[in-house]
Amino acid sequence: MADQTLMEKIVSLAKRRGFVFPGSEIYGGLAGTYDYGPMGVLLKENIERLWLAQFRDSRDDMYGVDATILMNPKIWEASGHVAGFSDPLVECEKCKRRFRADHLDDPKTCPECGGKLGEAKQFNMMFKTHAGAAEDESATVYLRPETAGGIFMNYKNVVDSAHPKLPFGIAQIGKAFRNEIAPRDFIFRLRELSQMEVEYFVKPAEWEAAFEMWRSVMHAYADVIGLPKDSVHELEVPDEDRAHYSKRTIDFEFDYPFGRKELWGLAYRTDFDLKAHQTGSGVSLEYLDEETKEKFVPHVIEPSLGVDRTVLAILSSAYREDTLGGETRTYLALAPKIAPVKAMVSPLLKNKPELVAKAREVREALRKVHPAIAWDDNGNIGKRYRRQDEIGTPFCITIDFDTLGEKPELKDTVTLRHRDTGEQERLSVEDVTARLREALG
Ligand code: GAP
């Protein structure tokens, strides 16, 4: 399958089956924005829930915050984003189109019309707006370009309210905004994105151990959400490419259909941010070690994961086409934990009330294991299976006359169909429930 075709197929399936829609679509869209549909919302929630479980809730050293998107602009001055959060922009002297200079093969020639490109200028990627009725510079506020800013703003609040001992971390999931010069590759490079970030505060001498610890947590998370090990690669980011706040960064790259690109990042932000905010605000952000009575500004390790890039990595690694029963089909080989719908229950015929009643009973039993159990009684059974295959539902359960006791030895058994192989087995409802529980771990 040619890579471009694969990408087109993923975009098409995402729209057809309600994962991802272009933003503002009926008005012609808005570049760099996408909306999540019914299946996308469930997939995204699974990604976020598993992240929360792994990065925050299974640990005793983690705290949550939910900070605002609009913050005092001094934050972004202190953090260096006002001065330095920019990409090189070039404009074609002929057609006036604008490009990101570092994405061009030939930085002097317009890739659209062949015209001459002007000198590169730094273009700040923060979205600006105004807070309140005034629209002058004094009212300028920015949409946060990273959720990290809201975590640093609450470092002191968490210390003062929860009294954590170092090392400890603060986790947050939320929106971030970047006025990307060239949003592209579907949900890979967006102007409005979601991040799952941790700022982990450590004693300066302990940063390396914490860095290694989070590095392995990130690999474990990639495993939990079903990303193939051989598609995730580490890149030690060289000095000249690292963000201004980082002394060491490892990019977790993924083999997307359009090439190997950054999926997530792990950075050693030193004491850069807390020191900058201490200077900028005049408020001490030192930590008092109760045992040694030593006061110091903690250092920070930051695992930063983009939700949208994770969705795309999951969709592109799960996309499959094969032939089953003489028919070609498309399916998503999603890990059961990540699949939006865990199982679909179906009566063989929808106009037989006794089949429908039994199927509803089975569905309710399965819903005690997980709420995301679909119901489908539309069209023939083959069509129902195809629909579920395309959204990655691992199991389909069919209730037929044997379930009702037409063959007494099969009474209260159902057909369990497996998505990836199409294989079917006859099992009791209790066994199906146990299988589902086991698959969801
Ligand atoms: N707080 C650190 C930070 O924001 P980053 O490498 O700029 O670092 C972190 O972004 C992650 O956010 C990336 O690894 C990626 O997953 C995601 N991300 C960044 N820019 C993005 C964009 N324009 N569209 C979608 N996801 C993006």
Boltz pocket constraint, residues with backbone or C-beta under 6 A from the ligand:
constraints:
  - pocket:
      binder: B
      contacts: [[A, 145], [A, 146], [A, 147], [A, 148], [A, 178], [A, 180], [A, 187], [A, 188], [A, 189], [A, 190], [A, 191], [A, 193], [A, 194], [A, 195], [A, 197], [A, 262], [A, 263], [A, 264], [A, 265], [A, 302], [A, 304], [A, 305], [A, 306], [A, 307], [A, 308], [A, 309]]
      max_distance: 6.0
